[in-house]
Amino acid sequence: MSIKNFWMDVLRSAAILGVVMALSHIFEQYMLLFSSVDVLTASLIICFEYIAIIVVFVWLVYRFTRSVARNWIDQVTLPDGNIVEVKFTYGRALSYILMVSMLAGVIVGLSNTIFIDIMGYDLFIEGNLNRINEVKLMLDGMAGAEGSQALIADYNKMFDDYRELILTAERPSMFSNIISYMSNYMFSGGIVGLAIAYFARRNVKKNVM
């Protein structure tokens, strides 16, 4: 793989990763805000799904990086006529992961905006409020069983503030959604990329040897 094909691979890998992450995020949004499943069951399902998608994210990023490192071949002709091989360094591997993660975040942000538009922003707000009410009723029952009126008052204040925040918040634009997810995925990719870039290259060296 030459440096010219490097960026094509970045786009291909980002598209695959972005679609997988977007489907995961849409599933989480649907289960939590639009499904008829109770909040405890929905939270449990999302918890297991979230753990699984983290594993998938790390595995895909590692697989993509290892493939690029293994196929990397690029040469530069110096002014004196000598040909020097450009190595696929740790820094290039890390930058590859950051670019793939960032572009995947763009896809997730775009898909999230489209999903909310399709479902309806009003239903999105309503789903948030319904889940808040479910949690509030559950905690009210637990606090009432313990006979703590002060605790109930604190819960009511907290949920009222959160409800007011949701109702008064401006609808995020597509641009702000994309920027938010892009930065989040770039940060996540950078964290796991510090290790993945090292292990992917070490694995390639062992295979070459």
C-alpha positions in Angstrom: 0.0 0.0 0.0 1.4 3.4 -1.0 0.7 6.7 0.7 -1.7 7.5 -2.1 -3.8 4.5 -1.2 -3.4 5.2 2.5 -6.1 7.9 2.5 -8.5 5.7 0.5 -8.1 3.0 3.1 -8.8 5.7 5.8 -12.1 6.5 4.1 -13.1 2.9 3.6 -12.3 1.9 7.2 -14.1 5.0 8.6 -17.2 4.2 6.5 -17.3 0.7 7.9 -16.6 1.8 11.5 -19.0 4.7 11.2 -21.9 2.6 10.0 -21.4 0.0 12.7 -21.2 2.7 15.4 -24.2 4.6 14.0 -26.4 1.5 14.0 -25.3 0.8 17.6 -26.1 4.4 18.7 -29.5 4.3 16.9 -30.4 1.1 18.7 -29.5 2.6 22.1 -31.5 5.8 21.3 -34.5 3.7 20.2 -34.4 1.4 23.2 -34.1 4.2 25.7 -36.4 6.8 24.3 -38.9 5.2 21.8 -39.4 1.6 22.9 -42.2 0.4 25.2 -39.7 -1.5 27.3 -39.5 -0.4 30.9 -36.5 1.8 31.9 -34.7 -0.9 34.0 -34.9 -3.5 31.2 -33.9 -0.9 28.6 -31.0 0.2 30.7 -29.8 -3.4 31.2 -30.0 -4.1 27.5 -28.1 -0.9 26.6 -25.5 -1.7 29.2 -24.7 -5.1 27.7 -24.9 -3.6 24.2 -22.5 -0.8 25.1 -19.9 -3.3 26.4 -20.2 -5.3 23.3 -19.8 -2.3 21.0 -16.7 -1.2 22.8 -15.2 -4.6 22.1 -16.2 -4.3 18.4 -14.8 -0.8 18.2 -11.4 -1.8 19.5 -11.4 -5.0 17.4 -12.2 -3.1 14.2 -9.7 -0.4 14.8 -7.0 -2.9 15.5 -7.9 -5.0 12.5 -7.8 -2.0 10.2 -4.5 -0.7 11.6 -2.8 -4.1 11.4 -4.0 -4.5 7.8 -2.6 -1.1 6.8 0.7 -1.7 8.6 1.1 -5.1 6.9 0.5 -3.8 3.4 2.3 -0.5 3.7 5.0 -0.1 1.0 6.1 3.4 -0.1 9.3 4.7 -1.5 10.7 8.2 -2.1 13.3 9.1 -4.6 15.8 11.5 -3.2 17.5 14.3 -5.3 20.6 12.3 -5.5 18.7 9.4 -7.1 18.7 7.1 -4.1 15.4 5.4 -3.2 14.4 5.4 0.4 11.6 3.3 1.9 9.1 5.3 4.0 8.3 3.2 7.0 4.9 2.8 8.6 5.8 4.3 11.9 4.0 4.3 15.2 3.1 8.0 14.6 1.6 7.2 11.2 -0.4 4.3 12.8 -1.8 6.6 15.5 -2.7 9.3 13.0 -4.5 6.7 10.9 -6.5 5.7 13.9 -7.3 9.3 14.8 -8.5 10.0 11.2 -10.6 6.9 11.0 -12.2 7.6 14.4 -12.9 11.2 13.5 -14.5 10.4 10.2 -16.5 7.6 11.8 -17.8 10.2 14.3 -18.9 12.4 11.4 -21.0 9.5 10.2 -22.5 8.8 13.6 -23.4 12.5 14.1 -25.0 12.7 10.7 -27.0 9.5 11.2 -28.1 10.6 14.7 -29.5 13.8 13.3 -31.3 12.0 10.5 -32.7 9.4 13.0 -34.1 12.1 15.3 -35.6 13.9 12.2 -37.3 10.7 11.1 -38.6 9.8 14.6 -39.5 13.5 15.3 -37.8 15.8 17.7 -41.1 16.2 19.7 -41.1 12.5 20.3 -37.5 12.6 21.2 -38.3 15.2 23.9 -41.3 13.2 25.0 -39.3 10.0 25.3 -36.8 11.8 27.6 -39.6 13.1 29.8 -41.3 9.8 30.0 -38.1 8.1 31.1 -37.5 10.8 33.7 -41.0 10.2 35.1 -40.4 6.5 35.2 -37.1 6.9 37.2 -38.8 9.5 39.4 -41.7 7.3 40.3 -39.3 4.4 41.0 -37.1 6.5 43.3 -40.2 8.0 45.0 -41.4 4.6 45.8 -38.0 3.6 47.2 -37.7 6.8 49.3 -41.3 6.5 50.5 -40.7 2.9 51.7 -37.8 4.3 53.7 -39.9 7.1 55.1 -37.6 9.9 54.0 -39.6 12.9 52.9 -36.5 15.0 52.7 -35.0 12.5 50.2 -38.2 12.7 48.1 -38.0 16.5 48.1 -34.4 16.4 46.9 -35.4 13.9 44.1 -38.3 16.1 43.0 -36.1 19.2 42.8 -33.4 17.3 40.8 -35.9 15.9 38.3 -37.8 19.2 38.0 -34.5 20.9 37.2 -33.6 18.3 34.6 -37.1 18.4 33.1 -36.8 22.2 32.7 -33.4 21.8 31.1 -34.8 19.5 28.5 -37.8 21.6 27.7 -35.8 24.9 27.4 -32.8 23.5 25.6 -32.4 24.5 21.9 -32.5 21.7 19.3 -28.9 21.0 18.3 -28.1 21.6 14.7 -26.7 19.0 12.4 -23.3 20.8 12.4 -23.1 20.8 16.2 -24.1 17.2 16.3 -21.4 16.2 13.9 -18.8 18.3 15.7 -19.7 16.7 19.0 -19.6 13.1 17.8 -16.5 13.8 15.8 -14.6 15.1 18.8 -15.9 12.3 21.0 -14.8 9.5 18.6 -11.5 11.2 17.9 -10.8 11.3 21.7 -11.9 7.6 22.1 -9.8 6.6 19.1 -6.8 8.4 20.5 -7.1 6.7 23.9 -7.3 3.1 22.5 -5.0 4.1 19.6 -2.1 4.6 21.9 -2.0 0.9 22.6 -3.4 -0.4 19.3 -0.8 1.4 17.2 1.9 -0.3 19.1 0.4 -3.8 19.2 -0.6 -3.7 15.5 2.9 -2.9 14.4 4.5 -5.3 16.8 2.3 -8.1 15.4 3.3 -7.2 11.9 7.0 -7.3 12.8 6.6 -10.8 14.2 4.8 -12.0 11.1 7.6 -10.6 8.9 10.2 -12.3 11.0 
